[in-house]
């Protein structure tokens, strides 16, 4: 299952932001990323992310 990673803007931790189904189209990927703007890292830092912040490391 592909995952889009993001980097905490406070501490720099890289963590999984969004998991995508195998057959996801680029349109579905864009919709998921746009609807998942707020994420919290394991250290409790909550940040807002834009589409350009997500990295595909699959």
MOJO-V810358 format. One record per residue. RES is the residue in one small letter. PHI is phi as a letter, one per 20 degrees, with the letter a starting at -180 (none if undefined). PSI is psi as a letter, one per 40 degrees, with the letter a starting at -180 (NA if undefined). OMEGA is omega as a letter, one per 40 degrees, with the letter a starting at -180 (999 if undefined). Layout:
RES|PHI|PSI|OMEGA ; RES|PHI|PSI|OMEGA
This chain:
x|none|h|i ; x|f|i|i ; x|c|i|i ; x|d|h|a ; x|e|i|i ; x|c|i|a ; x|d|h|i ; x|f|h|a ; x|f|e|a ; x|e|d|a ; x|d|e|i ; x|n|e|i ; x|f|h|i ; x|e|h|a ; x|b|i|a ; x|f|h|i ; x|e|d|a ; x|b|h|i ; x|e|h|a ; x|d|i|i ; x|f|i|a ; x|g|d|a ; x|e|f|a ; x|f|h|i ; x|e|i|i ; x|f|d|i ; x|f|d|i ; x|f|d|i ; x|f|d|a ; x|f|d|i ; x|f|d|i ; x|f|d|a ; x|f|d|a ; x|f|d|a ; x|e|e|a ; x|d|g|a ; x|e|d|a ; x|d|h|i ; x|c|i|i ; x|c|h|i ; x|f|i|a ; x|f|e|i ; x|e|e|i ; x|n|e|i ; x|e|h|i ; x|d|h|a ; x|c|i|i ; x|e|h|a ; x|c|i|i ; x|d|i|a ; x|g|d|a ; x|f|e|i ; x|f|e|a ; x|e|h|a ; x|d|h|i ; x|e|h|a ; x|d|f|a ; x|e|NA|999
